Amino acid sequence: MVLINIAMNIHRHLGKSLNAGLYKSAFESELSDKGISFEANKKYDVNYNGVILNYKFHVDFLVENDFLVIIKSTKQTFDSIETNVYEKLVTPRPKTVLIINFYEDLLQFKKIIINE
């Protein structure tokens, strides 16, 4: 998957545990350089019991209108709560969410497939 290769290249060149904003800038640059269509800082409505709340859920990138990409640099591990947000609350639902964490020595990522 090209998005994971991009993240691995960034991690290899910049290293671990830097500010997430730096990784986001590098990711955006790589997407542009490769001619991959994306929107940065995408906002999604949140659906609570059939009501769209007056709150927007922010994600780092929507790539090719299909993948949500979340960039992190934190000790936090991936958990089911985060997965639940994407599967149940975010409207409209993307097909795939990719969470990338640059904090550790080895790049961490989690791919979530959204079932309609």
C-alpha positions, 0 to 999 in steps of 0.5 A: 500500500502506497500510503504505508510506504510513504509513512515508512519513508518519512519515519526512516528519514525523520525518525521517531517521536517528533511533533505530529505536525512535522509528520503531517507536513511531510506526508502532505508533501509526499502525497503532492509529489506523487500526484495523489489526490487528497484533502488536508484537515478534513472535517466530518459530521458526527451522528448521535442517535440519528442527529447530526451534532454541532461538532465536527470530527477532524481528520488529517487527510482524506486521500483519493476520496476513499481513505481517512488518514490520521497521523499521530506521534504519541505513546497511546496505543490503538484501541477499540474506542477509536475504531468505534468512533469511525464505524459508528459516529462519522458521517459520511463513512469512508471505506478505510481509516489508516491511523499512523503513529510515528512515536516508536522505533518501528512505525505503527499503523492500524487499518480499519475497514468500515463495513456499511 
